[in-house]
Amino acid sequence: MAIDEAKQFTPINIAILTVSDTRTEANDTSGDILAARVQGAGHTLQARMIIKDDAALLANQIDAWIDDPQIDAIVTTGGTGLTGRDVTPEALSRIADGRDIPGFGELFRWLSFQTIGTSTVQSRACAIVARGTYIFALPGSNGAVKDGWDGILAEQLDSRNRPCNFVELMPRLRES
């Protein structure tokens, strides 16, 4: 990461959505890890929720957060696998005007390969930008959350990261 120390850090407002039929506030360890990293990086944890693996419910919650001017980015954890209940990518496909960020999933799987080998092919980690809001979908394991935040999002959500970052694009995301 090439941090330009001459630039001022710009914190953004992030919502975390854990997607699971079994996690609760008491055992949502991947959500806890992600929340700690968001706040530790200097960003604001604007909202946090756990929701069942249901594409319609997920899409509705994400849509509500997209429409909230206090939320700049949404990070989901869970629901990106191959089973019938893993529906996070399908929920993102329901979001009107979602623009894919294919490099996110590609880079995530490359990073994940370093720790879990070929098992990374079972991940459907992905990202979109919709109506000016970033949405990043990470797998639900603690390791995957660490890989996604530490290896991609910590840098791309740091306004000082060079040669470029997601934050500097935010004012232009609603252009047509």
Rosetta constraint file for C-alpha pairs under 8 A:
AtomPair CA 1 CA 155 HARMONIC 6.46 0.50
AtomPair CA 1 CA 161 HARMONIC 6.64 0.50
AtomPair CA 1 CA 162 HARMONIC 7.46 0.50
AtomPair CA 2 CA 161 HARMONIC 5.60 0.50
AtomPair CA 2 CA 162 HARMONIC 5.31 0.50
AtomPair CA 2 CA 163 HARMONIC 7.49 0.50
AtomPair CA 3 CA 160 HARMONIC 5.30 0.50
AtomPair CA 3 CA 161 HARMONIC 4.68 0.50
AtomPair CA 3 CA 162 HARMONIC 6.14 0.50
AtomPair CA 4 CA 160 HARMONIC 5.20 0.50
AtomPair CA 4 CA 161 HARMONIC 6.35 0.50
AtomPair CA 4 CA 162 HARMONIC 6.68 0.50
AtomPair CA 5 CA 160 HARMONIC 7.05 0.50
AtomPair CA 7 CA 159 HARMONIC 7.97 0.50
AtomPair CA 7 CA 160 HARMONIC 5.73 0.50
AtomPair CA 8 CA 159 HARMONIC 7.65 0.50
AtomPair CA 8 CA 160 HARMONIC 6.82 0.50
AtomPair CA 9 CA 158 HARMONIC 6.78 0.50
AtomPair CA 9 CA 159 HARMONIC 5.69 0.50
AtomPair CA 9 CA 160 HARMONIC 6.02 0.50
AtomPair CA 10 CA 158 HARMONIC 7.22 0.50
AtomPair CA 10 CA 159 HARMONIC 5.73 0.50
AtomPair CA 10 CA 167 HARMONIC 7.95 0.50
AtomPair CA 11 CA 42 HARMONIC 6.00 0.50
AtomPair CA 11 CA 43 HARMONIC 4.58 0.50
AtomPair CA 11 CA 44 HARMONIC 6.84 0.50
AtomPair CA 11 CA 158 HARMONIC 7.79 0.50
AtomPair CA 11 CA 159 HARMONIC 7.99 0.50
AtomPair CA 12 CA 43 HARMONIC 5.28 0.50
AtomPair CA 12 CA 44 HARMONIC 6.18 0.50
AtomPair CA 12 CA 71 HARMONIC 7.91 0.50
AtomPair CA 12 CA 72 HARMONIC 6.20 0.50
AtomPair CA 12 CA 73 HARMONIC 7.71 0.50
AtomPair CA 12 CA 157 HARMONIC 7.95 0.50
AtomPair CA 12 CA 167 HARMONIC 7.98 0.50
AtomPair CA 13 CA 43 HARMONIC 6.20 0.50
AtomPair CA 13 CA 44 HARMONIC 4.78 0.50
AtomPair CA 13 CA 45 HARMONIC 6.07 0.50
AtomPair CA 13 CA 46 HARMONIC 5.51 0.50
AtomPair CA 13 CA 70 HARMONIC 6.50 0.50
AtomPair CA 13 CA 71 HARMONIC 5.07 0.50
AtomPair CA 13 CA 72 HARMONIC 5.24 0.50
AtomPair CA 13 CA 73 HARMONIC 6.60 0.50
AtomPair CA 14 CA 38 HARMONIC 7.58 0.50
AtomPair CA 14 CA 43 HARMONIC 7.15 0.50
AtomPair CA 14 CA 44 HARMONIC 6.10 0.50
AtomPair CA 14 CA 45 HARMONIC 5.17 0.50
AtomPair CA 14 CA 46 HARMONIC 5.44 0.50
AtomPair CA 14 CA 47 HARMONIC 7.01 0.50
AtomPair CA 14 CA 71 HARMONIC 5.78 0.50
AtomPair CA 14 CA 72 HARMONIC 5.98 0.50
AtomPair CA 14 CA 73 HARMONIC 4.89 0.50
AtomPair CA 14 CA 74 HARMONIC 5.62 0.50
AtomPair CA 14 CA 75 HARMONIC 7.31 0.50
AtomPair CA 15 CA 45 HARMONIC 6.03 0.50
AtomPair CA 15 CA 46 HARMONIC 5.39 0.50
AtomPair CA 15 CA 47 HARMONIC 4.53 0.50
AtomPair CA 15 CA 48 HARMONIC 5.62 0.50
AtomPair CA 15 CA 65 HARMONIC 7.79 0.50
AtomPair CA 15 CA 71 HARMONIC 6.58 0.50
AtomPair CA 15 CA 73 HARMONIC 6.40 0.50
AtomPair CA 15 CA 74 HARMONIC 4.73 0.50
AtomPair CA 15 CA 75 HARMONIC 6.31 0.50
AtomPair CA 16 CA 31 HARMONIC 7.15 0.50
AtomPair CA 16 CA 34 HARMONIC 7.76 0.50
AtomPair CA 16 CA 35 HARMONIC 7.28 0.50
AtomPair CA 16 CA 45 HARMONIC 7.67 0.50
AtomPair CA 16 CA 47 HARMONIC 6.31 0.50
AtomPair CA 16 CA 48 HARMONIC 4.72 0.50
AtomPair CA 16 CA 49 HARMONIC 6.48 0.50
AtomPair CA 16 CA 74 HARMONIC 5.83 0.50
AtomPair CA 16 CA 75 HARMONIC 4.98 0.50
AtomPair CA 16 CA 76 HARMONIC 5.72 0.50
AtomPair CA 16 CA 77 HARMONIC 7.74 0.50
AtomPair CA 17 CA 31 HARMONIC 7.70 0.50
AtomPair CA 17 CA 48 HARMONIC 5.82 0.50
AtomPair CA 17 CA 49 HARMONIC 5.03 0.50
AtomPair CA 17 CA 50 HARMONIC 5.75 0.50
AtomPair CA 17 CA 51 HARMONIC 7.14 0.50
AtomPair CA 17 CA 74 HARMONIC 7.32 0.50
AtomPair CA 17 CA 75 HARMONIC 6.29 0.50
AtomPair CA 17 CA 76 HARMONIC 4.57 0.50
AtomPair CA 17 CA 77 HARMONIC 6.39 0.50
AtomPair CA 18 CA 28 HARMONIC 7.71 0.50
AtomPair CA 18 CA 31 HARMONIC 6.18 0.50
AtomPair CA 18 CA 48 HARMONIC 7.96 0.50
AtomPair CA 18 CA 49 HARMONIC 6.25 0.50
AtomPair CA 18 CA 50 HARMONIC 4.60 0.50
AtomPair CA 18 CA 51 HARMONIC 6.26 0.50
AtomPair CA 18 CA 76 HARMONIC 5.64 0.50
AtomPair CA 18 CA 77 HARMONIC 4.89 0.50
AtomPair CA 18 CA 78 HARMONIC 6.12 0.50
AtomPair CA 18 CA 140 HARMONIC 7.66 0.50
AtomPair CA 19 CA 50 HARMONIC 5.97 0.50
AtomPair CA 19 CA 51 HARMONIC 5.20 0.50
AtomPair CA 19 CA 52 HARMONIC 5.71 0.50
AtomPair CA 19 CA 53 HARMONIC 5.74 0.50
AtomPair CA 19 CA 76 HARMONIC 6.89 0.50
AtomPair CA 19 CA 77 HARMONIC 5.98 0.50
AtomPair CA 19 CA 78 HARMONIC 4.82 0.50
AtomPair CA 19 CA 79 HARMONIC 5.75 0.50
AtomPair CA 19 CA 88 HARMONIC 7.59 0.50
AtomPair CA 19 CA 140 HARMONIC 7.71 0.50
AtomPair CA 20 CA 50 HARMONIC 6.99 0.50
AtomPair CA 20 CA 51 HARMONIC 6.20 0.50
AtomPair CA 20 CA 52 HARMONIC 5.00 0.50
AtomPair CA 20 CA 53 HARMONIC 5.48 0.50
AtomPair CA 20 CA 78 HARMONIC 6.32 0.50
AtomPair CA 20 CA 79 HARMONIC 6.87 0.50
AtomPair CA 21 CA 51 HARMONIC 7.48 0.50
AtomPair CA 21 CA 52 HARMONIC 4.81 0.50
AtomPair CA 21 CA 53 HARMONIC 5.92 0.50
AtomPair CA 23 CA 27 HARMONIC 5.87 0.50
AtomPair CA 23 CA 28 HARMONIC 5.44 0.50
AtomPair CA 23 CA 50 HARMONIC 7.40 0.50
AtomPair CA 24 CA 28 HARMONIC 5.71 0.50
AtomPair CA 24 CA 50 HARMONIC 7.07 0.50
AtomPair CA 25 CA 50 HARMONIC 7.68 0.50
AtomPair CA 28 CA 32 HARMONIC 6.20 0.50
AtomPair CA 29 CA 33 HARMONIC 6.15 0.50
AtomPair CA 29 CA 142 HARMONIC 6.82 0.50
AtomPair CA 30 CA 34 HARMONIC 6.18 0.50
AtomPair CA 30 CA 77 HARMONIC 7.14 0.50
AtomPair CA 30 CA 140 HARMONIC 6.31 0.50
AtomPair CA 30 CA 141 HARMONIC 6.11 0.50
AtomPair CA 30 CA 142 HARMONIC 4.74 0.50
AtomPair CA 30 CA 145 HARMONIC 6.33 0.50
AtomPair CA 31 CA 35 HARMONIC 6.03 0.50
AtomPair CA 31 CA 77 HARMONIC 6.96 0.50
AtomPair CA 32 CA 36 HARMONIC 6.14 0.50
AtomPair CA 33 CA 37 HARMONIC 6.26 0.50
AtomPair CA 33 CA 142 HARMONIC 7.20 0.50
AtomPair CA 33 CA 145 HARMONIC 7.38 0.50
AtomPair CA 33 CA 146 HARMONIC 7.53 0.50
AtomPair CA 34 CA 38 HARMONIC 6.11 0.50
AtomPair CA 34 CA 145 HARMONIC 6.48 0.50
AtomPair CA 34 CA 146 HARMONIC 7.51 0.50
AtomPair CA 34 CA 149 HARMONIC 7.35 0.50
AtomPair CA 35 CA 39 HARMONIC 6.23 0.50
AtomPair CA 35 CA 45 HARMONIC 6.84 0.50
AtomPair CA 36 CA 40 HARMONIC 5.77 0.50
AtomPair CA 37 CA 41 HARMONIC 6.00 0.50
AtomPair CA 37 CA 149 HARMONIC 7.47 0.50
AtomPair CA 38 CA 42 HARMONIC 6.81 0.50
AtomPair CA 38 CA 43 HARMONIC 5.61 0.50
AtomPair CA 38 CA 44 HARMONIC 7.11 0.50
AtomPair CA 38 CA 45 HARMONIC 6.69 0.50
AtomPair CA 39 CA 43 HARMONIC 5.18 0.50
AtomPair CA 39 CA 44 HARMONIC 6.02 0.50
AtomPair CA 39 CA 45 HARMONIC 6.39 0.50
AtomPair CA 41 CA 154 HARMONIC 7.21 0.50
AtomPair CA 46 CA 70 HARMONIC 7.32 0.50
AtomPair CA 46 CA 71 HARMONIC 6.63 0.50
AtomPair CA 51 CA 57 HARMONIC 7.64 0.50
AtomPair CA 51 CA 58 HARMONIC 7.09 0.50
AtomPair CA 52 CA 57 HARMONIC 7.67 0.50
AtomPair CA 52 CA 58 HARMONIC 7.84 0.50
AtomPair CA 53 CA 58 HARMONIC 7.49 0.50
AtomPair CA 53 CA 79 HARMONIC 6.54 0.50
AtomPair CA 53 CA 85 HARMONIC 5.87 0.50
AtomPair CA 53 CA 86 HARMONIC 6.46 0.50
AtomPair CA 53 CA 87 HARMONIC 6.29 0.50
AtomPair CA 53 CA 88 HARMONIC 7.52 0.50
AtomPair CA 54 CA 58 HARMONIC 6.08 0.50
AtomPair CA 54 CA 85 HARMONIC 7.53 0.50
AtomPair CA 54 CA 87 HARMONIC 6.59 0.50
AtomPair CA 55 CA 59 HARMONIC 5.99 0.50
AtomPair CA 55 CA 87 HARMONIC 5.54 0.50
AtomPair CA 55 CA 88 HARMONIC 6.49 0.50
AtomPair CA 55 CA 90 HARMONIC 6.30 0.50
AtomPair CA 55 CA 91 HARMONIC 4.49 0.50
AtomPair CA 56 CA 60 HARMONIC 6.09 0.50
AtomPair CA 56 CA 91 HARMONIC 6.53 0.50
AtomPair CA 57 CA 61 HARMONIC 6.22 0.50
AtomPair CA 58 CA 62 HARMONIC 6.08 0.50
AtomPair CA 58 CA 88 HARMONIC 7.25 0.50
AtomPair CA 58 CA 91 HARMONIC 5.92 0.50
AtomPair CA 59 CA 63 HARMONIC 5.92 0.50
AtomPair CA 59 CA 91 HARMONIC 4.92 0.50
AtomPair CA 59 CA 92 HARMONIC 6.42 0.50
AtomPair CA 59 CA 94 HARMONIC 6.39 0.50
AtomPair CA 59 CA 95 HARMONIC 6.37 0.50
AtomPair CA 60 CA 64 HARMONIC 6.22 0.50
AtomPair CA 61 CA 65 HARMONIC 6.32 0.50
AtomPair CA 62 CA 66 HARMONIC 6.06 0.50
AtomPair CA 62 CA 74 HARMONIC 7.75 0.50
AtomPair CA 63 CA 67 HARMONIC 6.30 0.50
AtomPair CA 63 CA 95 HARMONIC 6.85 0.50
AtomPair CA 64 CA 68 HARMONIC 6.44 0.50
AtomPair CA 65 CA 71 HARMONIC 6.44 0.50
AtomPair CA 65 CA 74 HARMONIC 7.79 0.50
AtomPair CA 66 CA 71 HARMONIC 6.88 0.50
AtomPair CA 66 CA 72 HARMONIC 7.86 0.50
AtomPair CA 66 CA 130 HARMONIC 7.31 0.50
AtomPair CA 66 CA 131 HARMONIC 6.90 0.50
AtomPair CA 66 CA 132 HARMONIC 7.75 0.50
AtomPair CA 66 CA 133 HARMONIC 5.87 0.50
AtomPair CA 71 CA 133 HARMONIC 7.54 0.50
AtomPair CA 72 CA 132 HARMONIC 7.76 0.50
AtomPair CA 72 CA 133 HARMONIC 5.37 0.50
AtomPair CA 72 CA 134 HARMONIC 6.69 0.50
AtomPair CA 73 CA 133 HARMONIC 5.42 0.50
AtomPair CA 73 CA 134 HARMONIC 4.56 0.50
AtomPair CA 73 CA 135 HARMONIC 5.83 0.50
AtomPair CA 73 CA 136 HARMONIC 7.87 0.50
AtomPair CA 74 CA 133 HARMONIC 7.50 0.50
AtomPair CA 74 CA 134 HARMONIC 6.13 0.50
AtomPair CA 74 CA 135 HARMONIC 4.69 0.50
AtomPair CA 74 CA 136 HARMONIC 6.26 0.50
AtomPair CA 75 CA 135 HARMONIC 5.82 0.50
AtomPair CA 75 CA 136 HARMONIC 4.77 0.50
AtomPair CA 75 CA 137 HARMONIC 5.94 0.50
AtomPair CA 75 CA 138 HARMONIC 7.29 0.50
AtomPair CA 76 CA 135 HARMONIC 7.57 0.50
AtomPair CA 76 CA 136 HARMONIC 6.16 0.50
AtomPair CA 76 CA 137 HARMONIC 4.73 0.50
AtomPair CA 76 CA 138 HARMONIC 5.86 0.50
AtomPair CA 77 CA 137 HARMONIC 6.07 0.50
AtomPair CA 77 CA 138 HARMONIC 4.76 0.50
AtomPair CA 77 CA 139 HARMONIC 5.26 0.50
AtomPair CA 77 CA 140 HARMONIC 4.67 0.50
AtomPair CA 77 CA 141 HARMONIC 7.90 0.50
AtomPair CA 77 CA 145 HARMONIC 7.12 0.50
AtomPair CA 78 CA 86 HARMONIC 7.66 0.50
AtomPair CA 78 CA 88 HARMONIC 7.39 0.50
AtomPair CA 78 CA 137 HARMONIC 7.55 0.50
AtomPair CA 78 CA 138 HARMONIC 6.26 0.50
AtomPair CA 78 CA 139 HARMONIC 4.53 0.50
AtomPair CA 78 CA 140 HARMONIC 3.68 0.50
AtomPair CA 78 CA 141 HARMONIC 7.43 0.50
AtomPair CA 79 CA 85 HARMONIC 7.11 0.50
AtomPair CA 79 CA 86 HARMONIC 4.03 0.50
AtomPair CA 79 CA 87 HARMONIC 5.44 0.50
AtomPair CA 79 CA 88 HARMONIC 4.94 0.50
AtomPair CA 79 CA 89 HARMONIC 7.76 0.50
AtomPair CA 79 CA 139 HARMONIC 6.52 0.50
AtomPair CA 79 CA 140 HARMONIC 6.96 0.50
AtomPair CA 80 CA 86 HARMONIC 5.49 0.50
AtomPair CA 80 CA 87 HARMONIC 6.63 0.50
AtomPair CA 80 CA 88 HARMONIC 5.67 0.50
AtomPair CA 80 CA 89 HARMONIC 6.46 0.50
AtomPair CA 80 CA 123 HARMONIC 5.93 0.50
AtomPair CA 80 CA 124 HARMONIC 4.90 0.50
AtomPair CA 80 CA 125 HARMONIC 5.81 0.50
AtomPair CA 80 CA 137 HARMONIC 7.23 0.50
AtomPair CA 80 CA 138 HARMONIC 6.85 0.50
AtomPair CA 80 CA 139 HARMONIC 5.34 0.50
AtomPair CA 80 CA 140 HARMONIC 7.71 0.50
AtomPair CA 81 CA 86 HARMONIC 5.43 0.50
AtomPair CA 81 CA 122 HARMONIC 5.95 0.50
AtomPair CA 81 CA 123 HARMONIC 5.24 0.50
AtomPair CA 81 CA 124 HARMONIC 5.97 0.50
AtomPair CA 81 CA 139 HARMONIC 7.09 0.50
AtomPair CA 82 CA 86 HARMONIC 6.18 0.50
AtomPair CA 82 CA 122 HARMONIC 6.37 0.50
AtomPair CA 82 CA 123 HARMONIC 7.41 0.50
AtomPair CA 82 CA 124 HARMONIC 7.72 0.50
AtomPair CA 87 CA 91 HARMONIC 6.17 0.50
AtomPair CA 88 CA 92 HARMONIC 6.32 0.50
AtomPair CA 88 CA 137 HARMONIC 7.18 0.50
AtomPair CA 89 CA 93 HARMONIC 6.29 0.50
AtomPair CA 89 CA 124 HARMONIC 7.12 0.50
AtomPair CA 89 CA 125 HARMONIC 7.76 0.50
AtomPair CA 89 CA 126 HARMONIC 6.99 0.50
AtomPair CA 89 CA 137 HARMONIC 7.54 0.50
AtomPair CA 90 CA 94 HARMONIC 6.64 0.50
AtomPair CA 91 CA 95 HARMONIC 7.02 0.50
AtomPair CA 92 CA 98 HARMONIC 7.40 0.50
AtomPair CA 92 CA 128 HARMONIC 7.54 0.50
AtomPair CA 93 CA 98 HARMONIC 7.06 0.50
AtomPair CA 95 CA 130 HARMONIC 7.16 0.50
AtomPair CA 96 CA 130 HARMONIC 7.16 0.50
AtomPair CA 97 CA 130 HARMONIC 5.76 0.50
AtomPair CA 97 CA 131 HARMONIC 6.87 0.50
AtomPair CA 98 CA 128 HARMONIC 5.71 0.50
AtomPair CA 98 CA 129 HARMONIC 5.57 0.50
AtomPair CA 98 CA 130 HARMONIC 4.38 0.50
AtomPair CA 98 CA 131 HARMONIC 7.42 0.50
AtomPair CA 99 CA 128 HARMONIC 5.13 0.50
AtomPair CA 99 CA 129 HARMONIC 5.20 0.50
AtomPair CA 99 CA 130 HARMONIC 6.24 0.50
AtomPair CA 100 CA 126 HARMONIC 7.92 0.50
AtomPair CA 100 CA 127 HARMONIC 6.10 0.50
AtomPair CA 100 CA 128 HARMONIC 4.37 0.50
AtomPair CA 100 CA 129 HARMONIC 6.67 0.50
AtomPair CA 101 CA 105 HARMONIC 7.76 0.50
AtomPair CA 101 CA 126 HARMONIC 7.25 0.50
AtomPair CA 101 CA 127 HARMONIC 5.27 0.50
AtomPair CA 101 CA 128 HARMONIC 5.23 0.50
AtomPair CA 101 CA 129 HARMONIC 7.30 0.50
AtomPair CA 102 CA 106 HARMONIC 6.45 0.50
AtomPair CA 102 CA 126 HARMONIC 6.87 0.50
AtomPair CA 102 CA 127 HARMONIC 6.99 0.50
AtomPair CA 103 CA 107 HARMONIC 5.87 0.50
AtomPair CA 104 CA 108 HARMONIC 6.00 0.50
AtomPair CA 104 CA 125 HARMONIC 7.77 0.50
AtomPair CA 104 CA 126 HARMONIC 6.10 0.50
AtomPair CA 104 CA 127 HARMONIC 6.15 0.50
AtomPair CA 104 CA 152 HARMONIC 7.84 0.50
AtomPair CA 105 CA 109 HARMONIC 6.16 0.50
AtomPair CA 105 CA 124 HARMONIC 7.13 0.50
AtomPair CA 105 CA 125 HARMONIC 5.06 0.50
AtomPair CA 105 CA 126 HARMONIC 4.60 0.50
AtomPair CA 105 CA 127 HARMONIC 6.92 0.50
AtomPair CA 106 CA 110 HARMONIC 6.33 0.50
AtomPair CA 107 CA 111 HARMONIC 6.14 0.50
AtomPair CA 107 CA 152 HARMONIC 7.84 0.50
AtomPair CA 108 CA 112 HARMONIC 5.97 0.50
AtomPair CA 108 CA 125 HARMONIC 7.04 0.50
AtomPair CA 108 CA 147 HARMONIC 7.24 0.50
AtomPair CA 108 CA 148 HARMONIC 6.12 0.50
AtomPair CA 108 CA 151 HARMONIC 7.82 0.50
AtomPair CA 108 CA 152 HARMONIC 7.49 0.50
AtomPair CA 109 CA 113 HARMONIC 5.94 0.50
AtomPair CA 109 CA 120 HARMONIC 5.71 0.50
AtomPair CA 109 CA 121 HARMONIC 7.14 0.50
AtomPair CA 109 CA 123 HARMONIC 7.28 0.50
AtomPair CA 109 CA 125 HARMONIC 7.74 0.50
AtomPair CA 110 CA 114 HARMONIC 6.92 0.50
AtomPair CA 111 CA 115 HARMONIC 7.38 0.50
AtomPair CA 111 CA 147 HARMONIC 6.64 0.50
AtomPair CA 111 CA 151 HARMONIC 7.07 0.50
AtomPair CA 112 CA 116 HARMONIC 5.98 0.50
AtomPair CA 112 CA 117 HARMONIC 7.16 0.50
AtomPair CA 112 CA 120 HARMONIC 5.97 0.50
AtomPair CA 112 CA 144 HARMONIC 7.01 0.50
AtomPair CA 112 CA 147 HARMONIC 6.45 0.50
AtomPair CA 113 CA 117 HARMONIC 4.27 0.50
AtomPair CA 113 CA 118 HARMONIC 6.12 0.50
AtomPair CA 113 CA 119 HARMONIC 7.44 0.50
AtomPair CA 113 CA 120 HARMONIC 5.69 0.50
AtomPair CA 116 CA 120 HARMONIC 6.41 0.50
AtomPair CA 119 CA 123 HARMONIC 7.95 0.50
AtomPair CA 123 CA 139 HARMONIC 6.81 0.50
AtomPair CA 124 CA 139 HARMONIC 7.72 0.50
AtomPair CA 125 CA 136 HARMONIC 7.87 0.50
AtomPair CA 125 CA 137 HARMONIC 5.40 0.50
AtomPair CA 125 CA 138 HARMONIC 5.09 0.50
AtomPair CA 125 CA 139 HARMONIC 6.24 0.50
AtomPair CA 126 CA 136 HARMONIC 6.19 0.50
AtomPair CA 126 CA 137 HARMONIC 5.25 0.50
AtomPair CA 126 CA 138 HARMONIC 7.09 0.50
AtomPair CA 127 CA 134 HARMONIC 7.43 0.50
AtomPair CA 127 CA 135 HARMONIC 5.51 0.50
AtomPair CA 127 CA 136 HARMONIC 4.34 0.50
AtomPair CA 127 CA 137 HARMONIC 5.82 0.50
AtomPair CA 128 CA 134 HARMONIC 6.07 0.50
AtomPair CA 128 CA 135 HARMONIC 5.32 0.50
AtomPair CA 128 CA 136 HARMONIC 6.67 0.50
AtomPair CA 129 CA 133 HARMONIC 5.40 0.50
AtomPair CA 129 CA 134 HARMONIC 4.41 0.50
AtomPair CA 129 CA 135 HARMONIC 5.95 0.50
AtomPair CA 129 CA 173 HARMONIC 7.80 0.50
AtomPair CA 130 CA 134 HARMONIC 6.52 0.50
AtomPair CA 130 CA 135 HARMONIC 7.54 0.50
AtomPair CA 131 CA 173 HARMONIC 7.37 0.50
AtomPair CA 131 CA 174 HARMONIC 6.04 0.50
AtomPair CA 132 CA 170 HARMONIC 6.88 0.50
AtomPair CA 132 CA 172 HARMONIC 7.95 0.50
AtomPair CA 132 CA 173 HARMONIC 4.77 0.50
AtomPair CA 132 CA 174 HARMONIC 5.07 0.50
AtomPair CA 133 CA 170 HARMONIC 7.97 0.50
AtomPair CA 133 CA 173 HARMONIC 7.72 0.50
AtomPair CA 138 CA 144 HARMONIC 6.76 0.50
AtomPair CA 138 CA 145 HARMONIC 6.32 0.50
AtomPair CA 138 CA 148 HARMONIC 6.70 0.50
AtomPair CA 139 CA 144 HARMONIC 5.76 0.50
AtomPair CA 139 CA 145 HARMONIC 6.80 0.50
AtomPair CA 140 CA 144 HARMONIC 6.72 0.50
AtomPair CA 140 CA 145 HARMONIC 6.86 0.50
AtomPair CA 141 CA 145 HARMONIC 6.35 0.50
AtomPair CA 142 CA 146 HARMONIC 6.28 0.50
AtomPair CA 143 CA 147 HARMONIC 6.10 0.50
AtomPair CA 144 CA 148 HARMONIC 6.01 0.50
AtomPair CA 145 CA 149 HARMONIC 6.01 0.50
AtomPair CA 146 CA 150 HARMONIC 5.56 0.50
AtomPair CA 146 CA 151 HARMONIC 7.64 0.50
AtomPair CA 147 CA 151 HARMONIC 5.30 0.50
AtomPair CA 147 CA 152 HARMONIC 7.58 0.50
AtomPair CA 148 CA 152 HARMONIC 5.54 0.50
AtomPair CA 148 CA 153 HARMONIC 6.35 0.50
AtomPair CA 149 CA 153 HARMONIC 4.63 0.50
AtomPair CA 149 CA 154 HARMONIC 5.44 0.50
AtomPair CA 150 CA 154 HARMONIC 5.48 0.50
AtomPair CA 150 CA 155 HARMONIC 7.74 0.50
AtomPair CA 151 CA 155 HARMONIC 7.46 0.50
AtomPair CA 152 CA 156 HARMONIC 6.13 0.50
AtomPair CA 153 CA 157 HARMONIC 5.52 0.50
AtomPair CA 154 CA 158 HARMONIC 6.31 0.50
AtomPair CA 155 CA 161 HARMONIC 6.03 0.50
AtomPair CA 155 CA 165 HARMONIC 7.30 0.50
AtomPair CA 156 CA 161 HARMONIC 6.75 0.50
AtomPair CA 156 CA 164 HARMONIC 7.71 0.50
AtomPair CA 156 CA 165 HARMONIC 4.59 0.50
AtomPair CA 156 CA 166 HARMONIC 5.31 0.50
AtomPair CA 156 CA 167 HARMONIC 7.21 0.50
AtomPair CA 157 CA 165 HARMONIC 6.44 0.50
AtomPair CA 157 CA 166 HARMONIC 5.76 0.50
AtomPair CA 157 CA 167 HARMONIC 5.67 0.50
AtomPair CA 158 CA 165 HARMONIC 6.81 0.50
AtomPair CA 158 CA 166 HARMONIC 7.86 0.50
AtomPair CA 158 CA 167 HARMONIC 6.79 0.50
AtomPair CA 159 CA 165 HARMONIC 6.24 0.50
AtomPair CA 159 CA 166 HARMONIC 7.54 0.50
AtomPair CA 159 CA 167 HARMONIC 5.35 0.50
AtomPair CA 159 CA 168 HARMONIC 6.22 0.50
AtomPair CA 160 CA 165 HARMONIC 7.75 0.50
AtomPair CA 161 CA 165 HARMONIC 5.88 0.50
AtomPair CA 164 CA 168 HARMONIC 7.45 0.50
AtomPair CA 165 CA 169 HARMONIC 7.23 0.50
AtomPair CA 166 CA 170 HARMONIC 6.70 0.50
AtomPair CA 169 CA 173 HARMONIC 6.34 0.50
